[in-house]
Amino acid sequence: MKIIYWLLISVCLFAFGGCRDQGPVERSWGRMKGLVDIVGNMNDDSYSTGRSQEPRLNALGEPVHMTDFEGEFVWAEYAATWCKACTQQTPATKRAEAKLEDEVVFVTIMTGKSNQYNDHATQDTARQWASSYQLPPERVLAAELWFKTVPEHRFYSPQGHTLFVHVGYLNQEQIRQVIEYYRTGWEKWSETGETAEWMAQW
């Protein structure tokens, strides 16, 4: 009876977890509403629907749209001033950026000033965060996303495909591994049409 029980559990985990390769760090698409059909889908180049969104102001007060980075790999990190994990995440990401800045554009998106209802980030929020961590102010953006769980990471292809999404802290080495892993798979697909195991099969 116990054997049957564990077999049933295994089947359920397989069915709900999917069989796509998780890569060096587990992707969070299965737990994020609206991303199940986007992450790893080479037919979706929407920057996680970012193409249809209004531009966001950066720390300098300039409007920035995700398509401004088209043609580049983009690592987008969501953070908030009230998030203790983000105060550790931002320095770790900055160390990764120092080694990869010639290959990947790093963008920080501030989501909220506090965890209070509707207390969205503003240009001043972005400016203060950029100043505190000595980040390029032109790539620290303010968004009306006070409700988002942070830190969150997204990795985009030069064409806008969402290659990777993860919620939670990642260290410098994990970020490097993720970028290398998904960039290699995407570049091979772009050049030869060969799909990687982590890509969605529709």
N, CA, C and O of each residue as an XYZ file, in Angstrom:
808
protein
N       0.830     -1.202      0.000
C       0.000      0.000      0.000
C       0.872      1.263      0.000
O       0.585      2.236     -0.698
N       1.952      1.220      0.808
C       2.846      2.367      0.869
C       3.515      2.624     -0.473
O       3.717      3.772     -0.869
N       3.860      1.535     -1.172
C       4.510      1.678     -2.481
C       3.585      2.390     -3.454
O       4.010      3.292     -4.175
N       2.316      1.981     -3.474
C       1.332      2.612     -4.359
C       1.185      4.088     -4.008
O       1.091      4.936     -4.895
N       1.164      4.388     -2.722
C       1.015      5.765     -2.247
C       2.146      6.655     -2.768
O       1.908      7.751     -3.275
N       3.380      6.161     -2.634
C       4.521      6.957     -3.075
C       4.596      7.059     -4.595
O       5.063      8.063     -5.135
N       4.140      6.028     -5.273
C       4.087      6.104     -6.735
C       3.110      7.173     -7.189
O       3.384      7.915     -8.131
N       1.970      7.249     -6.516
C       0.973      8.266     -6.855
C       1.516      9.666     -6.619
O       1.286     10.572     -7.420
N       2.235      9.840     -5.522
C       2.831     11.138     -5.230
C       3.842     11.520     -6.312
O       3.889     12.667     -6.755
N       4.645     10.546     -6.727
C       5.652     10.806     -7.761
C       5.005     11.227     -9.069
O       5.480     12.144     -9.738
N       3.920     10.552     -9.431
C       3.209     10.884    -10.668
C       2.648     12.293    -10.591
O       2.726     13.051    -11.557
N       2.083     12.646     -9.444
C       1.506     13.976     -9.270
C       2.580     15.060     -9.356
O       2.379     16.091     -9.997
N       3.711     14.823     -8.713
C       4.794     15.791     -8.760
C       5.296     15.980    -10.176
O       5.600     17.099    -10.590
N       5.384     14.895    -10.915
C       5.837     14.978    -12.303
C       4.838     15.751    -13.145
O       5.218     16.587    -13.965
N       3.561     15.469    -12.939
C       2.514     16.104    -13.736
C       2.448     17.597    -13.487
O       2.303     18.380    -14.426
N       2.554     18.001    -12.215
C       2.432     19.412    -11.894
C       3.753     20.153    -12.011
O       3.770     21.355    -12.277
N       4.842     19.457    -11.818
C       6.137     20.110    -11.880
C       6.672     20.234    -13.287
O       7.554     21.053    -13.544
N       6.155     19.435    -14.202
C       6.622     19.476    -15.569
C       7.932     18.730    -15.717
O       8.539     18.309    -14.733
N       8.360     18.571    -16.962
C       9.584     17.807    -17.185
C      10.675     18.676    -17.787
O      11.697     18.154    -18.231
N      10.483     19.996    -17.814
C      11.509     20.863    -18.353
C      12.702     20.930    -17.408
O      12.554     20.891    -16.186
N      13.880     21.033    -18.000
C      15.112     21.117    -17.228
C      15.093     22.366    -16.351
O      14.779     23.457    -16.827
N      15.427     22.208    -15.070
C      15.412     23.333    -14.141
C      16.697     24.156    -14.186
O      16.724     25.274    -13.669
N      17.752     23.636    -14.786
C      18.980     24.401    -14.866
C      19.707     24.484    -13.531
O      19.381     23.736    -12.609
N      20.694     25.384    -13.406
C      21.503     25.472    -12.188
C      20.738     25.997    -10.977
O      21.120     25.729     -9.838
N      19.656     26.745    -11.217
C      18.809     27.272    -10.144
C      17.360     27.053    -10.544
O      16.984     27.306    -11.688
N      16.549     26.586     -9.614
C      15.148     26.308     -9.935
C      14.422     27.575    -10.379
O      14.484     28.605     -9.707
N      13.738     27.490    -11.508
C      12.926     28.616    -11.958
C      11.588     28.597    -11.232
O      11.099     27.543    -10.826
N      11.009     29.773    -11.076
C       9.793     29.905    -10.267
C       8.524     30.050    -11.098
O       7.496     30.474    -10.571
N       8.571     29.704    -12.398
C       7.401     30.010    -13.231
C       6.130     29.317    -12.759
O       5.040     29.874    -12.887
N       6.256     28.107    -12.215
C       5.075     27.358    -11.816
C       4.332     27.973    -10.656
O       3.173     27.639    -10.410
N       4.995     28.879     -9.930
C       4.372     29.505     -8.769
C       3.970     30.945     -9.045
O       3.513     31.641     -8.137
N       4.131     31.402    -10.277
C       3.867     32.800    -10.570
C       2.770     32.925    -11.616
O       2.925     32.495    -12.759
N       1.687     33.508    -11.211
C       0.528     33.658    -12.077
C       0.894     34.448    -13.329
O       1.540     35.493    -13.253
N       0.473     33.934    -14.472
C       0.683     34.631    -15.727
C       1.988     34.324    -16.422
O       2.204     34.779    -17.545
N       2.875     33.557    -15.782
C       4.179     33.292    -16.383
C       4.341     31.871    -16.896
O       5.333     31.560    -17.554
N       3.390     31.015    -16.605
C       3.507     29.604    -16.973
C       3.717     29.443    -18.474
O       4.495     28.589    -18.901
N       3.034     30.248    -19.275
C       3.119     30.123    -20.728
C       4.145     31.069    -21.345
O       4.242     31.166    -22.568
N       4.906     31.763    -20.512
C       5.856     32.751    -21.020
C       7.303     32.315    -20.849
O       8.098     32.429    -21.782
N       7.650     31.818    -19.672
C       9.049     31.492    -19.378
C       9.517     30.305    -20.220
O       8.914     29.232    -20.189
N      10.588     30.511    -20.965
C      11.126     29.454    -21.813
C      10.389     29.277    -23.125
O      10.703     28.368    -23.893
N       9.411     30.133    -23.393
C       8.619     30.034    -24.621
C       9.269     30.888    -25.705
O       9.252     32.116    -25.625
N       9.838     30.242    -26.712
C      10.527     30.965    -27.769
C       9.571     31.602    -28.775
O      10.005     32.255    -29.724
N       8.273     31.409    -28.564
C       7.278     32.100    -29.385
C       6.795     33.384    -28.716
O       5.991     34.120    -29.287
N       7.285     33.650    -27.510
C       6.871     34.838    -26.763
C       8.076     35.742    -26.524
O       8.969     35.415    -25.743
N       8.086     36.876    -27.206
C       9.197     37.824    -27.056
C       8.715     39.131    -26.429
O       9.168     40.215    -26.797
N       7.797     39.009    -25.484
C       7.107     40.178    -24.922
C       7.798     40.807    -23.718
O       7.261     41.743    -23.126
N       8.977     40.313    -23.343
C       9.605     40.767    -22.093
C       8.636     40.585    -20.931
O       8.462     41.501    -20.127
N       8.007     39.429    -20.829
C       6.997     39.150    -19.796
C       5.882     40.192    -19.846
O       5.486     40.740    -18.817
N       5.387     40.456    -21.032
C       4.343     41.459    -21.349
C       4.866     42.887    -21.232
O       4.083     43.832    -21.315
N       6.165     43.063    -21.041
C       6.738     44.394    -20.894
C       6.626     45.267    -22.127
O       6.649     46.492    -22.017
N       6.505     44.658    -23.307
C       6.385     45.451    -24.530
C       5.136     46.327    -24.521
O       5.125     47.419    -25.089
N       4.092     45.836    -23.873
C       2.818     46.561    -23.878
C       2.670     47.505    -22.684
O       1.648     48.180    -22.559
N       3.667     47.563    -21.812
C       3.587     48.421    -20.634
C       4.110     49.823    -20.924
O       4.912     50.033    -21.835
N       3.636     50.773    -20.127
C       4.116     52.145    -20.242
C       5.564     52.223    -19.747
O       5.968     51.440    -18.887
N       6.344     53.165    -20.287
C       7.717     53.339    -19.789
C       7.720     53.688    -18.299
O       6.765     54.271    -17.786
N       8.796     53.326    -17.620
C       8.957     53.650    -16.202
C      10.064     54.686    -16.043
O      11.030     54.695    -16.806
N       9.920     55.553    -15.056
C      10.940     56.567    -14.819
C      12.137     55.952    -14.109
O      11.991     55.139    -13.197
N      13.325     56.359    -14.549
C      14.518     55.915    -13.835
C      14.889     56.937    -12.762
O      14.172     57.917    -12.556
N      16.001     56.706    -12.087
C      16.408     57.578    -10.984
C      16.716     58.998    -11.444
O      16.768     59.919    -10.629
N      16.919     59.177    -12.743
C      17.191     60.499    -13.303
C      15.928     61.188    -13.788
O      15.970     62.326    -14.257
N      14.802     60.491    -13.672
C      13.539     61.055    -14.143
C      13.282     60.822    -15.619
O      12.368     61.419    -16.188
N      14.068     59.970    -16.244
C      13.919     59.684    -17.673
C      13.029     58.463    -17.881
O      13.139     57.490    -17.135
N      12.142     58.497    -18.889
C      11.303     57.329    -19.173
C      12.120     56.211    -19.815
O      12.885     56.447    -20.750
N      11.951     55.003    -19.309
C      12.692     53.843    -19.818
C      11.712     52.731    -20.139
O      10.848     52.402    -19.327
N      11.848     52.154    -21.323
C      11.008     51.033    -21.747
C      11.901     49.812    -21.928
O      13.066     49.944    -22.301
N      11.361     48.631    -21.666
C      12.165     47.417    -21.810
C      12.745     47.279    -23.212
O      13.842     46.748    -23.380
N      12.024     47.749    -24.208
C      12.515     47.627    -25.582
C      13.740     48.507    -25.835
O      14.406     48.360    -26.860
N      14.039     49.417    -24.910
C      15.258     50.217    -25.045
C      16.504     49.335    -24.990
O      17.573     49.721    -25.464
N      16.353     48.150    -24.409
C      17.492     47.241    -24.253
C      17.482     46.118    -25.293
O      18.247     45.159    -25.188
N      16.619     46.244    -26.282
C      16.527     45.193    -27.300
C      17.883     45.015    -27.983
O      18.574     45.989    -28.283
N      18.247     43.761    -28.220
C      19.550     43.460    -28.794
C      20.588     43.097    -27.747
O      21.712     42.723    -28.080
N      20.207     43.207    -26.473
C      21.103     42.884    -25.362
C      20.448     41.849    -24.443
O      19.225     41.819    -24.302
N      21.262     41.013    -23.828
C      20.749     40.190    -22.734
C      20.501     41.119    -21.548
O      21.305     42.009    -21.270
N      19.395     40.908    -20.859
C      19.028     41.789    -19.740
C      18.758     40.962    -18.486
O      17.984     40.005    -18.512
N      19.406     41.346    -17.395
C      19.111     40.784    -16.078
C      18.324     41.842    -15.313
O      18.878     42.872    -14.931
N      17.048     41.597    -15.090
C      16.190     42.542    -14.374
C      15.961     42.034    -12.957
O      15.562     40.889    -12.743
N      16.222     42.911    -12.000
C      16.056     42.535    -10.598
C      15.055     43.474     -9.935
O      15.187     44.696    -10.005
N      14.053     42.880     -9.291
C      13.041     43.662     -8.577
C      13.433     43.748     -7.107
O      13.814     42.751     -6.495
N      13.335     44.959     -6.547
C      13.729     45.179     -5.158
C      12.792     46.192     -4.509
O      12.020     46.865     -5.191
N      12.869     46.292     -3.186
C      12.071     47.266     -2.439
C      12.872     47.739     -1.236
O      13.683     46.995     -0.685
N      12.639     48.975     -0.837
C      13.409     49.551      0.259
C      13.153     48.845      1.585
O      14.024     48.819      2.454
N      11.964     48.274      1.742
C      11.610     47.618      3.009
C      12.107     46.174      3.097
O      12.002     45.544      4.150
N      12.643     45.655      2.009
C      13.021     44.243      1.912
C      14.447     44.030      2.428
O      15.406     44.498      1.815
N      14.584     43.327      3.550
C      15.906     43.075      4.125
C      16.765     42.208      3.208
O      17.972     42.419      3.091
N      16.130     41.231      2.560
C      16.889     40.364      1.651
C      17.472     41.163      0.491
O      18.540     40.832     -0.023
N      16.768     42.214      0.081
C      17.237     43.028     -1.041
C      18.508     43.792     -0.694
O      19.324     44.073     -1.572
N      18.680     44.128      0.584
C      19.899     44.831      0.995
C      21.125     43.930      0.899
O      22.257     44.414      0.865
N      20.897     42.626      0.855
C      21.984     41.674      0.623
C      22.071     41.304     -0.855
O      23.154     41.066     -1.390
N      20.898     41.261     -1.506
C      20.851     40.855     -2.905
C      21.521     41.869     -3.818
O      22.286     41.493     -4.706
N      21.243     43.139     -3.610
C      21.786     44.162     -4.500
C      23.315     44.156     -4.539
O      23.874     44.226     -5.633
N      24.024     44.076     -3.411
C      25.487     43.981     -3.483
C      25.973     42.715     -4.196
O      26.972     42.752     -4.915
N      25.268     41.597     -3.996
C      25.659     40.351     -4.670
C      25.488     40.486     -6.178
O      26.341     40.051     -6.950
N      24.386     41.089     -6.585
C      24.142     41.292     -8.012
C      25.153     42.267     -8.596
O      25.605     42.101     -9.729
N      25.501     43.270     -7.828
C      26.487     44.247     -8.291
C      27.841     43.580     -8.534
O      28.540     43.924     -9.487
N      28.209     42.637     -7.682
C      29.474     41.911     -7.883
C      29.417     41.068     -9.154
O      30.402     40.970     -9.885
N      28.263     40.461     -9.412
C      28.106     39.690    -10.649
C      28.180     40.610    -11.865
O      28.787     40.270    -12.881
N      27.559     41.766    -11.745
C      27.560     42.730    -12.849
C      28.973     43.185    -13.193
O      29.294     43.388    -14.364
N      29.811     43.343    -12.183
C      31.180     43.809    -12.411
C      31.943     42.878    -13.347
O      32.849     43.313    -14.056
N      31.576     41.596    -13.349
C      32.258     40.619    -14.195
C      31.538     40.378    -15.522
O      32.106     39.797    -16.446
N      30.286     40.827    -15.608
C      29.480     40.505    -16.789
C      28.934     41.735    -17.508
O      28.153     41.603    -18.450
N      29.334     42.926    -17.077
C      28.711     44.140    -17.600
C      28.929     44.335    -19.098
O      28.164     45.054    -19.740
N      29.952     43.712    -19.661
C      30.176     43.824    -21.103
C      29.299     42.858    -21.898
O      29.218     42.950    -23.123
N      28.645     41.931    -21.197
C      27.850     40.909    -21.870
C      26.356     41.010    -21.572
O      25.529     40.563    -22.367
N      26.014     41.595    -20.433
C      24.623     41.640    -19.980
C      24.319     43.022    -19.410
O      25.145     43.610    -18.712
N      23.126     43.535    -19.714
C      22.660     44.787    -19.114
C      21.920     44.448    -17.822
O      20.995     43.635    -17.831
N      22.319     45.059    -16.727
C      21.666     44.839    -15.436
C      20.744     46.014    -15.128
O      21.154     47.174    -15.176
N      19.492     45.689    -14.811
C      18.482     46.707    -14.508
C      17.864     46.395    -13.150
O      17.543     45.242    -12.861
N      17.699     47.418    -12.321
C      17.024     47.257    -11.031
C      15.678     47.959    -11.092
O      15.594     49.116    -11.504
N      14.628     47.264    -10.684
C      13.277     47.829    -10.709
C      12.755     47.897     -9.276
O      12.509     46.868     -8.646
N      12.590     49.109     -8.771
C      12.088     49.310     -7.417
C      10.560     49.189     -7.428
O       9.886     49.769     -8.279
N      10.035     48.435     -6.482
C       8.600     48.127     -6.501
C       7.776     48.933     -5.507
O       6.618     49.247     -5.780
N       8.356     49.275     -4.355
C       7.569     49.980     -3.349
C       8.432     50.711     -2.341
O       9.584     50.346     -2.109
N       7.856     51.757     -1.739
C       8.558     52.507     -0.691
C       8.440     51.811      0.659
O       9.318     51.926      1.514
N       7.341     51.091      0.832
C       7.118     50.338      2.066
C       6.224     49.160      1.721
O       5.828     48.994      0.567
N       5.907     48.347      2.710
C       4.996     47.230      2.458
C       3.559     47.603      2.777
O       2.702     46.734      2.941
N       3.305     48.896      2.863
C       1.945     49.375      3.083
C       1.159     49.345      1.775
O       1.732     49.440      0.690
N      -0.133     49.213      1.890
C      -1.007     49.109      0.718
C      -0.801     50.287     -0.231
O      -0.857     51.448      0.175
N      -0.564     49.967     -1.487
C      -0.503     50.946     -2.571
C       0.657     51.947     -2.445
O       0.626     53.003     -3.077
N       1.659     51.635     -1.651
C       2.788     52.550     -1.475
C       3.870     52.229     -2.505
O       4.901     51.634     -2.190
N       3.604     52.641     -3.737
C       4.482     52.308     -4.856
C       5.810     53.074     -4.787
O       5.926     54.102     -4.119
N       6.792     52.543     -5.491
C       8.076     53.227     -5.626
C       7.909     54.462     -6.506
O       7.033     54.511     -7.370
N       8.752     55.445     -6.278
C       8.754     56.673     -7.065
C      10.151     56.909     -7.624
O      11.083     56.152     -7.350
N      10.278     57.972     -8.410
C      11.603     58.321     -8.916
C      12.581     58.542     -7.766
O      13.748     58.163     -7.855
N      12.101     59.154     -6.690
C      12.967     59.402     -5.538
C      13.411     58.092     -4.884
O      14.539     57.984     -4.403
N      12.510     57.092     -4.867
C      12.868     55.764     -4.349
C      14.025     55.185     -5.156
O      14.995     54.671     -4.600
N      13.901     55.279     -6.480
C      14.946     54.770     -7.369
C      16.246     55.544     -7.171
O      17.331     54.961     -7.154
N      16.127     56.858     -7.022
C      17.321     57.690     -6.842
C      18.062     57.324     -5.551
O      19.287     57.204     -5.543
N      17.314     57.150     -4.474
C      17.935     56.813     -3.194
C      18.607     55.438     -3.232
O      19.690     55.252     -2.678
N      17.953     54.479     -3.891
C      18.527     53.132     -3.985
C      19.807     53.146     -4.823
O      20.806     52.523     -4.465
N      19.758     53.865     -5.937
C      20.941     53.968     -6.796
C      22.097     54.616     -6.043
O      23.246     54.196     -6.172
N      21.785     55.639     -5.259
C      22.815     56.335     -4.496
C      23.381     55.458     -3.379
O      24.591     55.436     -3.154
N      22.510     54.745     -2.689
C      22.942     53.915     -1.557
C      23.892     52.806     -1.981
O      24.825     52.464     -1.255
N      23.643     52.238     -3.183
C      24.434     51.089     -3.626
C      25.337     51.422     -4.812
O      25.942     50.535     -5.413
N      25.420     52.713     -5.138
C      26.279     53.184     -6.227
C      25.995     52.424     -7.526
O      26.895     51.891     -8.175
N      24.718     52.399     -7.871
C      24.271     51.774     -9.109
C      24.110     52.842    -10.188
O      23.880     54.007     -9.865
N      24.226     52.469    -11.462
C      23.995     53.430    -12.540
C      22.556     53.955    -12.463
O      21.627     53.172    -12.662
N      22.334     55.241    -12.185
C      20.978     55.755    -11.986
C      20.068     55.602    -13.195
O      18.847     55.530    -13.059
N      20.667     55.554    -14.377
C      19.849     55.410    -15.585
C      19.226     54.023    -15.702
O      18.301     53.820    -16.488
N      19.735     53.061    -14.915
C      19.209     51.700    -14.987
C      18.550     51.252    -13.676
O      18.396     50.056    -13.433
N      18.168     52.207    -12.845
C      17.367     51.915    -11.650
C      16.009     52.572    -11.866
O      15.903     53.797    -11.927
N      14.972     51.747    -11.981
C      13.648     52.231    -12.369
C      12.662     52.168    -11.212
O      12.852     51.410    -10.260
N      11.606     52.972    -11.303
C      10.528     52.963    -10.311
C       9.275     52.378    -10.948
O       8.895     52.762    -12.054
N       8.633     51.440    -10.239
C       7.434     50.787    -10.769
C       6.331     50.773     -9.715
O       6.596     50.811     -8.513
N       5.101     50.718    -10.186
C       3.953     50.628     -9.283
C       3.650     49.158     -9.021
O       2.673     48.604     -9.526
N       4.505     48.548     -8.225
C       4.413     47.106     -7.969
C       4.618     46.805     -6.484
O       5.322     45.857     -6.136
N       4.014     47.600     -5.616
C       4.231     47.461     -4.177
C       3.910     46.057     -3.662
O       4.424     45.641     -2.624
N       3.053     45.325     -4.394
C       2.561     44.016     -3.962
C       3.491     42.866     -4.333
O       3.281     41.738     -3.886
N       4.509     43.130     -5.137
C       5.363     42.050     -5.653
C       6.283     41.484     -4.571
O       6.830     42.225     -3.754
N       6.442     40.162     -4.581
C       7.392     39.509     -3.682
C       8.808     39.734     -4.204
O       9.087     39.479     -5.376
N       9.692     40.205     -3.349
C      11.063     40.517     -3.756
C      12.055     39.904     -2.763
O      11.703     39.604     -1.622
N      13.309     39.723     -3.220
C      13.839     40.011     -4.545
C      13.362     39.009     -5.598
O      13.148     37.829     -5.319
N      13.208     39.516     -6.788
C      12.841     38.667     -7.928
C      13.809     38.957     -9.066
O      14.250     40.090     -9.255
N      14.131     37.909     -9.820
C      15.087     38.031    -10.918
C      14.453     37.531    -12.213
O      13.752     36.519    -12.227
N      14.709     38.254    -13.295
C      14.280     37.798    -14.623
C      15.433     37.999    -15.605
O      16.133     39.012    -15.573
N      15.608     37.015    -16.470
C      16.673     37.083    -17.472
C      16.033     37.035    -18.847
O      15.307     36.096    -19.174
N      16.310     38.065    -19.658
C      15.694     38.197    -20.974
C      16.724     38.033    -22.086
O      17.890     38.400    -21.939
N      16.263     37.475    -23.201
C      17.115     37.344    -24.380
C      17.164     38.678    -25.126
O      16.381     39.579    -24.826
N      18.074     38.815    -26.094
C      18.138     40.045    -26.884
C      16.861     40.316    -27.688
O      16.642     41.437    -28.147
N      16.028     39.302    -27.854
C      14.774     39.476    -28.589
C      13.566     39.634    -27.672
O      12.449     39.836    -28.150
N      13.778     39.544    -26.361
C      12.678     39.737    -25.428
C      12.067     38.472    -24.874
O      11.041     38.534    -24.197
N      12.673     37.314    -25.145
C      12.180     36.070    -24.543
C      12.507     36.059    -23.049
O      13.588     36.486    -22.645
N      11.585     35.577    -22.243
C      11.820     35.437    -20.806
C      12.459     34.073    -20.572
O      11.781     33.048    -20.645
N      13.743     34.058    -20.297
C      14.486     32.808    -20.189
C      14.455     32.221    -18.785
O      14.520     31.004    -18.608
N      14.357     33.090    -17.797
C      14.503     32.633    -16.408
C      13.781     33.589    -15.474
O      13.837     34.806    -15.644
N      13.099     33.017    -14.479
C      12.464     33.808    -13.416
C      12.704     33.095    -12.093
O      12.521     31.882    -11.985
N      13.111     33.854    -11.100
C      13.326     33.255     -9.774
C      12.985     34.270     -8.697
O      13.345     35.443     -8.799
N      12.295     33.817     -7.674
C      11.991     34.655     -6.517
C      12.847     34.185     -5.349
O      12.830     33.006     -4.995
N      13.595     35.108     -4.752
C      14.459     34.755     -3.633
C      15.903     35.146     -3.892
O      16.271     35.502     -5.012
N      16.700     35.079     -2.870
C      18.100     35.500     -2.947
C      18.924     34.576     -3.840
O      18.777     33.355     -3.792
N      19.788     35.172     -4.652
C      20.778     34.443     -5.442
C      22.140     35.067     -5.174
O      22.275     36.290     -5.154
N      23.146     34.229     -4.970
C      24.475     34.792     -4.767
C      25.151     35.074     -6.111
O      24.619     34.744     -7.172
N      26.306     35.678     -6.043
C      27.024     36.079     -7.249
C      27.278     34.907     -8.185
O      27.086     35.032     -9.395
N      27.701     33.786     -7.653
C      28.019     32.626     -8.474
C      26.766     32.039     -9.110
O      26.805     31.610    -10.264
N      25.672     32.013     -8.388
C      24.418     31.508     -8.954
C      23.965     32.377    -10.121
O      23.520     31.859    -11.146
N      24.073     33.672     -9.974
C      23.700     34.582    -11.060
C      24.562     34.309    -12.286
O      24.056     34.230    -13.405
N      25.855     34.167    -12.070
C      26.766     33.882    -13.185
C      26.402     32.574    -13.873
O      26.372     32.506    -15.102
N      26.124     31.534    -13.089
C      25.777     30.228    -13.648
C      24.477     30.288    -14.447
O      24.378     29.716    -15.533
N      23.497     30.977    -13.907
C      22.211     31.100    -14.592
C      22.382     31.806    -15.930
O      21.871     31.350    -16.953
N      23.096     32.910    -15.915
C      23.295     33.674    -17.145
C      24.029     32.841    -18.183
O      23.623     32.810    -19.345
N      25.091     32.174    -17.792
C      25.858     31.347    -18.732
C      25.003     30.214    -19.297
O      25.043     29.932    -20.495
N      24.236     29.574    -18.431
C      23.433     28.417    -18.828
C      22.359     28.794    -19.845
O      22.247     28.164    -20.897
N      21.581     29.810    -19.535
C      20.470     30.175    -20.423
C      20.941     30.947    -21.648
O      20.343     30.833    -22.718
N      21.985     31.717    -21.506
C      22.518     32.424    -22.668
C      23.049     31.427    -23.690
O      22.804     31.572    -24.888
N      23.777     30.415    -23.221
C      24.313     29.399    -24.126
C      23.197     28.678    -24.865
O      23.277     28.480    -26.078
N      22.155     28.286    -24.138
C      21.028     27.599    -24.768
C      20.311     28.466    -25.771
O      19.939     28.005    -26.850
N      20.115     29.735    -25.415
C      19.407     30.634    -26.324
C      20.230     30.909    -27.575
O      19.686     30.913    -28.680
N      21.530     31.136    -27.423
C      22.382     31.428    -28.574
C      22.421     30.245    -29.538
O      22.418     30.436    -30.754
N      22.458     29.038    -29.011
C      22.447     27.854    -29.875
C      21.124     27.759    -30.624
O      21.102     27.454    -31.816
N      20.014     28.021    -29.921
C      18.697     28.005    -30.572
C      18.622     29.083    -31.648
O      18.087     28.846    -32.731
N      19.157     30.265    -31.352
C      19.108     31.382    -32.289
C      19.907     31.099    -33.556
O      19.532     31.532    -34.646
N      21.008     30.371    -33.405
C      21.890     30.100    -34.539
C      21.477     28.868    -35.337
O      21.607     28.844    -36.561
N      20.976     27.840    -34.640
C      20.714     26.559    -35.307
C      19.254     26.117    -35.273
O      18.850     25.238    -36.034
N      18.467     26.724    -34.393
C      17.080     26.293    -34.240
C      16.918     25.120    -33.292
O      15.799     24.662    -33.057
N      18.019     24.629    -32.746
C      17.956     23.502    -31.812
C      17.464     23.980    -30.449
O      18.019     24.914    -29.871
N      16.422     23.330    -29.944
C      15.847     23.749    -28.671
C      16.570     23.095    -27.497
O      16.960     21.929    -27.558
N      16.738     23.861    -26.439
C      17.321     23.341    -25.202
C      16.241     22.630    -24.401
O      15.051     22.836    -24.636
N      16.656     21.795    -23.455
C      15.695     21.033    -22.659
C      14.782     21.925    -21.834
O      13.646     21.550    -21.544
N      15.268     23.107    -21.450
C      14.470     23.997    -20.604
C      13.455     24.818    -21.388
O      12.612     25.490    -20.794
N      13.527     24.772    -22.708
C      12.587     25.551    -23.518
C      11.232     24.869    -23.573
O      11.138     23.642    -23.603
N      10.196     25.674    -23.588
C       8.832     25.140    -23.637
C       8.592     24.470    -24.981
O       9.046     24.953    -26.018
N       7.888     23.375    -24.951
C       7.549     22.643    -26.169
C       6.046     22.784    -26.420
O       5.229     22.199    -25.710
N       5.701     23.560    -27.430
C       4.275     23.796    -27.704
C       3.857     23.041    -28.960
O       2.695     23.107    -29.362
